[in-house]
């Protein structure tokens, strides 16, 4: 058995590796080195898979917001290694998309160009480029790499009509502070839509799906504070934020622990009983090992593995 395989099979050894890697990432960040392979989704996909993902994410944003298009200034947080979603949003009527990312994901430039060319042909978007479709010629895009969301919205001095993210807020060190800052930048009638994933993002692949909740708060901080790994801010905390914000909005469940497939956004009682029972059984099988600071959460709280949060400022 290789050393890497041994480490992956032992959660404590895996955790030790993450502590070391997080320390390394903090040093790189301090030097201004923002490059990362994390978030390089499209480098691993075929062209058809990339296009399908972009279309799904874009359609989800419109559906969650209850709008057919976004206008004005849009902020997309954590776009990763492609601006295809930004291109689609610009094509639907937005005037500018600010792409905000703490890191800069490594890109396959040839694959990126093929994506832009295909989207431009499919949706008639050649007019949004200054020349042949490519990342470099995309008009209406402002890329803020090396800009953590926790800082950007507080300091950029910009206002937005729409703020969007998918599987990003769970990676922020201070997501609730970031949300407070975001809502302050929304113009009257503005809306923000966040898809949030509470899973471990493959950190403990092959182990129980709640293994990442068994470590103490301090140990988890040492694994994640610089690298952007999941912050373990779970469903009830986001509920509380929306309630205290005073803004119109909703928070619905999109994933359950132990169930691979996404579910249509729903409140707990509207999810099929069989799915809820399976998720609760998964939680109860490991609850005695859950970290002390998380023991106060109910089985239902721990069974929720993802949600979509929508908040809207009055016009």
Secondary structure, 3 states (H helix, E strand, C coil): CCHHHHHHHCHHHHHHHHHHHHHHHHHHHHCCCCEECCCCCHHHCCHHHHHHHHHHHHHHHHHHHCCCCCCEEEEEECCCCCCHHHHHHHHCCEEEEEEEECCEECCCHHHHHHHHHHHHHHHCCHHHECCCCCCCCECCEEEEECCCHHHHHHHCCCCEEEEEEECCHHHCCCHHHHHHHHHHHEEEEEEEEEEEECCCCCCCCCCCCCHHHCCCHHHHHHHHCCCCCCCCCCHHHHHHHHHHHCCEEEEEEEEECCCCCCCCCECHHHCCHHHHHHHHHHHHHHHHHCCHHHCCCCHHHHHEEEEEEEEECCC
